[in-house]
Amino acid sequence: MEYQLDKQRLVTSLALTGVFNTIIALFLTQLGFGGGFRINFIFSQAIGLCICLFILVGHLLVRGPSLAGHIILLLVTLPAGAAAGSFLGALVAGVPFSGIVQEPPTLFIQMLFIGILFGGVITYFFFSREKISQTETRLQQEQIRSLTLEKKSLETHLRLLQAQIEPHFLFNTLSNILSLLDTDPIRGKSMLMNLTQYLRSSLSRTRDRITTLGQEMDLVQAYLKIHRVRMGERLTYTIDVPDRLRDRAFPPMLVQPLVENALIHGLEPQVTGGDILVRVEDHARYYRLTVSDTGPGLPEETVWGVGLTNVAERLGALFYGKASLILEENSPTGLRVTLEIPHE
C-alpha cells in the first residue's frame, strides 16, 4: 500500500492525534499517574504528536513498503517518537529531563511504554483509515472506468442505430428517384436535386448525438419536400413548432423515421394521399412531439418496422426508460405517434 500525504490529511491526522492525546491525559490523571492533568496533557501531546510525525515522515521517506517494511518502520518510529516526545514534554513542562530518568522503575521508561502502547493504537487507527480510504478510492476509480466504458459502448450503439436509419432512408429515396427517372424524368431530376441539398445540410449533423429541435425540424421539412416532388398534391404537411423551442437540444434522427413511417405506411397506399402534422409542445417536465397522419390508421396486427424499432431503441439508450413512444388512432382517421422526451 503506497502512502500518500496531502495537506488536508496531515491536518486531520494531527487533529485526531490531539484528541487521542487529550483522552490519554484524562485517563492517566484519573489513575493518579504523573503530576496532574497539566503535566499529563503536555507529555501526552508531545509524545503523541512526535510519534505521529515520525510515522508520517517515515512513510514519506519509504514509499510503498512491504508488510515487513511496515513492521520495521513501526519498531523504529514508535520508540524514537516516544523518546523525542518525552524530551520535548520535559522542556515544555519545565521538568528537568535528568529527573525523569533517575530512579527505577524510571518515569521515563513508564512514559516510553505508555507512549508506545497508545502510539500503537493510534497508528493502527490511522492505518485502518488509510486502508479504507484507498479502498474507497480504488472503488471510485473502478466505477469511473466502468461508467466510461458504458458511455463509450452506449455511444457506439447509438452510432450504429443512426447508421441504420440513414441507409434506410437513402435506399428508399434512391429507389423512388430511379422509378421517377423512368416515368417522369423532370420530377426525378428535381427530387435528386432536393436529395443532394438535403444530404449536404444534414449528414454532418446526423452524426452528432445532440442537435437542436429547430435543426431536426428543418431536416424533416427538407425530407417532406423530397417526397412532395413525387407525390405532388397528394401530400400536404404542417410543421408546428414554437419559435422559443427551436434552440432546445434534441437527439437527431428521431422524428424523420416517424414521418417516413407515416408516408410509407399511411399516405402512400391511399390514392388520395393525405396530410401529415408534426407538432411539438412544451410541458412541465417533458417535450411532447406528435406525428399524425390521415392514413388508414393502426392495422389489426401492429408490426414495428426498422424505423419505429430503431426510434424505440434509441429512446431507451438515451433516456434510460424516462422517454416514451406511443402509437394510437388519430381522429377522425389515421395514426398518431407521440414522443415524450424529458427535459435535459
LOKOL-974286 format. One line per field, with one value per residue (C-alpha): residue number from 1; residue in one letter; x, y, z. Coordinates in nm, 4 decimals. Layout:
# LOKOL-974286
i <- NUM_...
aa <- A_...
c1 <- X_...
c2 <- Y_...
c3 <- Z_...
END
This chain:
# LOKOL-974286
i <- 1_2_3_4_5_6_7_8_9_10_11_12_13_14_15_16_17_18_19_20_21_22_23_24_25_26_27_28_29_30_31_32_33_34_35_36_37_38_39_40_41_42_43_44_45_46_47_48_49_50_51_52_53_54_55_56_57_58_59_60_61_62_63_64_65_66_67_68_69_70_71_72_73_74_75_76_77_78_79_80_81_82_83_84_85_86_87_88_89_90_91_92_93_94_95_96_97_98_99_100_101_102_103_104_105_106_107_108_109_110_111_112_113_114_115_116_117_118_119_120_121_122_123_124_125_126_127_128_129_130_131_132_133_134_135_136_137_138_139_140_141_142_143_144_145_146_147_148_149_150_151_152_153_154_155_156_157_158_159_160_161_162_163_164_165_166_167_168_169_170_171_172_173_174_175_176_177_178_179_180_181_182_183_184_185_186_187_188_189_190_191_192_193_194_195_196_197_198_199_200_201_202_203_204_205_206_207_208_209_210_211_212_213_214_215_216_217_218_219_220_221_222_223_224_225_226_227_228_229_230_231_232_233_234_235_236_237_238_239_240_241_242_243_244_245_246_247_248_249_250_251_252_253_254_255_256_257_258_259_260_261_262_263_264_265_266_267_268_269_270_271_272_273_274_275_276_277_278_279_280_281_282_283_284_285_286_287_288_289_290_291_292_293_294_295_296_297_298_299_300_301_302_303_304_305_306_307_308_309_310_311_312_313_314_315_316_317_318_319_320_321_322_323_324_325_326_327_328_329_330_331_332_333_334_335_336_337_338_339_340_341_342_343_344
aa <- M_E_Y_Q_L_D_K_Q_R_L_V_T_S_L_A_L_T_G_V_F_N_T_I_I_A_L_F_L_T_Q_L_G_F_G_G_G_F_R_I_N_F_I_F_S_Q_A_I_G_L_C_I_C_L_F_I_L_V_G_H_L_L_V_R_G_P_S_L_A_G_H_I_I_L_L_L_V_T_L_P_A_G_A_A_A_G_S_F_L_G_A_L_V_A_G_V_P_F_S_G_I_V_Q_E_P_P_T_L_F_I_Q_M_L_F_I_G_I_L_F_G_G_V_I_T_Y_F_F_F_S_R_E_K_I_S_Q_T_E_T_R_L_Q_Q_E_Q_I_R_S_L_T_L_E_K_K_S_L_E_T_H_L_R_L_L_Q_A_Q_I_E_P_H_F_L_F_N_T_L_S_N_I_L_S_L_L_D_T_D_P_I_R_G_K_S_M_L_M_N_L_T_Q_Y_L_R_S_S_L_S_R_T_R_D_R_I_T_T_L_G_Q_E_M_D_L_V_Q_A_Y_L_K_I_H_R_V_R_M_G_E_R_L_T_Y_T_I_D_V_P_D_R_L_R_D_R_A_F_P_P_M_L_V_Q_P_L_V_E_N_A_L_I_H_G_L_E_P_Q_V_T_G_G_D_I_L_V_R_V_E_D_H_A_R_Y_Y_R_L_T_V_S_D_T_G_P_G_L_P_E_E_T_V_W_G_V_G_L_T_N_V_A_E_R_L_G_A_L_F_Y_G_K_A_S_L_I_L_E_E_N_S_P_T_G_L_R_V_T_L_E_I_P_H_E
c1 <- 0.0000_0.1567_0.1187_0.0315_0.0073_-0.1572_-0.2107_-0.5683_-0.4718_-0.1819_-0.4090_-0.6725_-0.4149_-0.2651_-0.6101_-0.7216_-0.3917_-0.4523_-0.7943_-0.6444_-0.3702_-0.6245_-0.8167_-0.4913_-0.4085_-0.7508_-0.7141_-0.3689_-0.4889_-0.7780_-0.5271_-0.3207_-0.0261_0.2126_0.1931_-0.1678_-0.3626_-0.1370_0.1792_-0.0015_-0.1571_0.1785_0.3555_0.0668_0.0516_0.4290_0.4696_0.1616_0.2390_0.6043_0.5053_0.2530_0.5074_0.7786_0.5406_0.4237_0.7786_0.8877_0.6206_0.7074_1.0742_1.0000_0.7164_0.5142_0.6914_0.6006_0.4342_0.7778_0.8816_0.5776_0.6662_1.0301_0.9192_0.6900_0.9589_1.1842_0.9397_0.7362_1.0218_1.2034_0.8883_0.8110_1.1664_1.1656_0.8199_0.9282_1.2255_1.0048_0.7404_1.0030_1.1194_0.7656_0.6546_0.9708_1.0603_1.4341_1.4874_1.7504_1.4812_1.2718_1.5367_1.6777_1.5132_1.3996_1.1413_1.2089_0.9329_1.0954_1.0524_0.6902_0.6141_0.8028_0.5991_0.2692_0.3672_0.4482_0.1279_-0.1029_0.1065_0.0477_-0.3273_-0.3229_-0.1080_-0.3477_-0.6354_-0.4598_-0.3590_-0.7142_-0.8458_-0.5814_-0.6659_-1.0386_-0.9658_-0.7527_-1.0120_-1.2824_-1.0550_-0.9961_-1.3696_-1.4396_-1.1752_-1.3170_-1.6657_-1.5442_-1.3735_-1.6889_-1.9078_-1.6612_-1.6725_-2.0524_-2.0693_-1.8419_-2.0494_-2.3688_-2.2251_-2.1152_-2.4628_-2.6221_-2.3880_-2.4897_-2.8583_-2.8139_-2.6189_-2.9185_-3.1566_-2.9602_-2.9212_-3.2841_-3.3929_-3.1425_-3.2246_-3.5965_-3.5393_-3.2997_-3.5450_-3.8135_-3.5782_-3.4928_-3.8616_-3.9359_-3.6465_-3.8227_-4.1726_-4.1152_-3.7503_-3.8131_-3.9632_-3.6976_-3.4225_-3.5922_-3.6156_-3.2481_-3.1503_-3.3605_-3.1953_-2.8493_-2.9384_-3.0807_-2.7658_-2.5341_-2.7167_-2.7922_-2.5132_-2.2731_-2.5413_-2.6915_-2.3551_-2.3846_-2.5542_-2.7384_-2.8582_-3.1405_-3.5116_-3.5034_-3.2372_-3.4346_-3.7487_-3.5560_-3.4382_-3.7893_-3.9179_-3.6454_-3.7378_-4.1049_-4.0152_-3.8346_-4.1448_-4.3780_-4.1925_-4.3014_-4.6481_-4.7429_-5.0796_-5.1405_-4.9127_-4.9759_-4.7991_-4.7792_-4.4895_-4.5969_-4.3026_-4.2948_-4.0022_-3.8880_-3.8255_-3.6173_-3.2870_-3.3540_-3.1180_-3.2709_-3.1385_-3.1046_-3.2959_-3.5828_-3.8575_-3.7658_-3.8321_-4.1786_-4.2557_-4.1239_-4.3485_-4.6486_-4.5651_-4.4840_-4.7485_-5.0089_-5.0439_-4.8606_-5.1123_-5.4031_-5.4953_-5.5886_-5.2752_-5.3306_-5.1932_-4.9101_-4.8958_-4.5749_-4.6316_-4.4111_-4.5479_-4.3543_-4.4853_-4.3558_-4.1129_-4.1021_-4.1461_-4.4389_-4.3788_-4.6557_-4.6559_-5.0126_-5.1302_-5.4669_-5.3905_-5.5794_-5.4660_-5.3398_-5.3544_-5.5149_-5.1712_-4.9207_-4.5701_-4.2976_-4.0625_-3.6975_-3.7761_-4.0058_-3.7906_-3.4834_-3.6507_-3.7665_-3.4155_-3.2547_-3.5022_-3.4169_-3.0431_-3.0558_-3.3080_-3.2955_-3.6699_-3.7703_-3.8926_-4.1923_-4.3127_-4.6905_-4.8903_-5.2645_-5.5527_-5.5770_-5.9134_-6.1042_-5.8716_-5.5074_-5.2289_-5.0752_-4.7267_-4.6252_-4.2789_-4.2498_-3.8920_-3.7816_-3.6113_-3.2338
c2 <- 0.0000_0.3251_0.6033_0.9456_1.2567_1.5846_1.8955_1.8086_1.4585_1.5938_1.8406_1.5705_1.3243_1.5780_1.6927_1.3349_1.2669_1.5716_1.4359_1.0960_1.2622_1.4574_1.1383_0.9703_1.2653_1.2437_0.8668_0.8946_1.1710_0.9531_0.6763_0.9175_0.8901_1.1836_1.5309_1.6240_1.6944_1.9775_1.7669_1.4646_1.6776_1.8276_1.4910_1.3158_1.5798_1.5901_1.2105_1.1503_1.4247_1.3216_0.9600_1.0730_1.2974_1.0298_0.7760_1.0196_1.1229_0.7593_0.6690_0.9689_0.8639_0.4944_0.4836_0.1673_-0.0602_-0.4258_-0.5725_-0.6440_-0.2901_-0.1551_-0.3556_-0.2403_0.1167_0.0994_-0.0616_0.2326_0.5244_0.4338_0.4308_0.7149_0.9275_0.8414_0.9312_1.2578_1.3402_1.2742_1.5075_1.7748_1.7362_1.7846_2.1063_2.2458_2.1402_2.2766_1.9380_1.8550_1.5703_1.4234_1.3813_1.1711_0.9031_0.8563_0.6074_0.2623_0.1980_0.5268_0.7642_0.7790_0.4040_0.4242_0.7143_0.5441_0.2277_0.4159_0.6250_0.3161_0.1432_0.4284_0.5166_0.1651_0.2077_0.5434_0.4009_0.1104_0.3586_0.5724_0.2746_0.1398_0.4763_0.4888_0.1405_0.2210_0.5485_0.3767_0.1014_0.3633_0.5449_0.2231_0.1507_0.5034_0.4686_0.1324_0.2815_0.5719_0.3294_0.1191_0.4240_0.5432_0.2059_0.2022_0.5518_0.4528_0.1396_0.3466_0.5990_0.3161_0.1643_0.4993_0.5429_0.2014_0.2848_0.6149_0.4345_0.2029_0.4967_0.6822_0.3959_0.3007_0.6498_0.6798_0.3458_0.4223_0.7693_0.6488_0.3765_0.6428_0.8567_0.5629_0.4946_0.8590_0.8785_0.6128_0.7628_1.1362_1.2426_1.6086_1.5306_1.2652_1.5186_1.7699_1.5065_1.4180_1.7846_1.8128_1.4998_1.6411_1.9616_1.7594_1.5491_1.8486_2.0115_1.7016_1.4436_1.6478_1.6966_1.3495_1.2123_1.4170_1.2819_1.6090_1.8775_2.1262_2.0913_2.3575_2.1712_1.8488_2.0206_2.1745_1.8277_1.6895_1.9714_1.9022_1.5341_1.6118_1.8388_1.5475_1.3298_1.6070_1.6159_1.2583_1.2706_1.6199_1.7431_1.4058_1.5151_1.8108_1.8717_2.1121_2.1588_2.3365_2.4193_2.7286_2.9551_2.9580_2.5809_2.5749_2.6241_2.3450_2.0455_1.7404_1.3997_1.3768_1.1443_1.0671_1.2466_1.1598_0.7826_0.8652_1.0904_0.8231_0.5663_0.7954_0.8407_0.4822_0.3005_0.5747_0.8045_0.6202_0.3322_0.5767_0.7080_1.0442_1.0664_1.2700_1.5117_1.4918_1.7096_1.7425_1.9287_1.9999_2.1044_2.2012_2.0580_2.0979_1.8060_1.6873_1.7716_1.6101_1.5598_1.4135_1.2948_1.2482_1.1295_1.0789_0.7281_0.4066_0.4023_0.1140_-0.2271_-0.5156_-0.6645_-0.3859_-0.4876_-0.2336_-0.1828_-0.0783_0.2893_0.2566_-0.0152_0.1998_0.5037_0.2946_0.1544_0.4980_0.6419_0.3622_0.4103_0.7888_0.8343_0.5047_0.4416_0.8028_0.8684_0.7054_0.6170_0.5857_0.4673_0.5394_0.6052_0.9579_1.1321_1.1148_0.8802_0.7794_0.7145_0.9372_0.8637_1.0516_1.1003_1.2230_1.3219_1.4576_1.7930_1.7587
c3 <- 0.0000_-0.1130_0.1404_0.0075_0.2214_0.1401_0.3494_0.4426_0.5525_0.7608_0.9429_1.0006_1.1343_1.3751_1.4918_1.5642_1.7377_1.9591_2.0558_2.1397_2.3425_2.5466_2.6232_2.7312_2.9602_3.1249_3.1626_3.3251_3.5582_3.6755_3.7502_3.9558_3.7227_3.6725_3.8178_3.7462_3.4321_3.3118_3.3148_3.1683_2.8964_2.7948_2.7876_2.6115_2.3382_2.2967_2.2814_2.0657_1.8152_1.7875_1.7253_1.4634_1.2882_1.2965_1.1385_0.8698_0.7841_0.7804_0.5267_0.3133_0.3059_0.2472_-0.0090_-0.0599_0.1930_0.2236_0.5335_0.6830_0.5975_0.7832_1.0918_1.0867_1.0329_1.3355_1.5526_1.4719_1.4706_1.7818_2.0376_1.8596_1.8596_2.2230_2.3328_2.1402_2.2740_2.6331_2.5929_2.4290_2.7011_2.9706_2.8045_2.7684_3.1192_3.2762_3.4233_3.4288_3.1873_3.4235_3.6891_3.4568_3.4012_3.7532_3.9905_3.8798_3.7645_3.5974_3.4977_3.1553_3.0997_3.2111_2.9791_2.6982_2.7443_2.7626_2.4613_2.2556_2.3701_2.2847_1.9806_1.8510_1.8996_1.7195_1.4403_1.3907_1.3746_1.1126_0.9004_0.9143_0.7957_0.5231_0.4018_0.3947_0.2123_-0.0513_-0.0932_-0.1495_-0.3963_-0.5921_-0.5962_-0.7227_-0.9929_-1.0994_-1.1046_-1.3177_-1.5576_-1.5716_-1.6420_-1.9061_-2.0823_-2.0546_-2.2038_-2.4925_-2.5508_-2.5467_-2.7921_-3.0212_-3.0006_-3.0859_-3.3819_-3.5124_-3.4723_-3.6563_-3.9268_-3.9697_-4.0116_-4.2764_-4.5283_-4.4664_-4.5700_-4.8534_-5.0140_-5.0143_-5.1587_-5.4282_-5.5264_-5.5683_-5.7767_-6.0053_-6.0509_-6.1360_-6.3805_-6.5868_-6.5665_-6.5104_-6.5646_-6.4817_-6.1415_-6.0816_-6.1501_-5.9185_-5.6456_-5.6895_-5.6547_-5.3390_-5.2001_-5.2730_-5.0909_-4.8027_-4.7678_-4.7749_-4.4852_-4.2825_-4.2886_-4.0736_-3.8068_-3.8034_-3.6874_-3.3685_-3.0621_-2.9956_-3.2369_-3.1835_-3.2278_-3.4986_-3.6972_-3.6663_-3.7950_-4.0866_-4.1872_-4.1593_-4.3797_-4.6383_-4.6252_-4.6862_-4.9775_-5.1406_-5.1179_-5.2262_-5.5587_-5.6159_-5.4594_-5.5731_-5.4427_-5.2789_-4.9939_-4.7660_-4.4388_-4.1448_-3.9020_-3.5845_-3.3555_-3.1283_-3.2124_-2.8475_-2.8664_-3.1830_-2.9991_-2.7483_-2.7553_-2.9206_-3.0342_-3.4136_-3.6442_-3.4058_-3.5990_-3.9579_-3.9149_-3.7740_-4.0711_-4.3076_-4.1391_-4.1865_-4.5540_-4.6487_-4.4425_-4.4048_-4.7039_-4.9813_-5.0148_-5.0486_-5.3915_-5.2438_-5.0296_-4.7159_-4.4593_-4.2069_-3.8962_-3.6918_-3.3640_-3.0639_-2.7235_-2.4124_-2.0863_-1.7299_-1.7334_-2.0945_-2.4615_-2.6411_-3.0127_-3.2252_-3.5849_-3.7102_-4.0490_-4.2177_-4.3418_-4.2645_-3.9002_-3.6912_-3.8596_-3.6725_-3.6081_-3.5460_-3.6524_-3.5881_-3.8789_-3.8799_-3.8256_-3.5212_-3.3655_-3.4110_-3.2514_-2.9542_-2.9017_-2.9242_-2.6724_-2.4309_-2.4789_-2.4457_-2.1652_-1.9674_-1.9715_-1.8974_-2.2531_-2.4197_-2.7702_-2.8046_-3.1065_-3.1148_-3.3521_-3.4894_-3.5071_-3.7365_-3.9233_-3.9359_-3.6914_-3.4259_-3.2925_-2.9789_-2.8343_-2.4752_-2.4050_-2.0650_-2.0385_-2.0114
END
